[in-house]
């Protein structure tokens, strides 16, 4: 039974750390709205979209 309590405690601690990290990330993102990271080097007008059809 001791391992069950340890696993529950470790899961709760990990969940708490993840929630805190998300909170900090949202605060940083809110303050730095104009400092976004680009996800594409090329513009949307330059490249034609690729459509893949799966049978």
Secondary structure, DSSP 4 states (H G I P E B T S, - for coil): -HHHHHHHHHHHHHHHHHHHHHHHHHHHHHHTTT-PPPS-SS-TTTSPPP-----
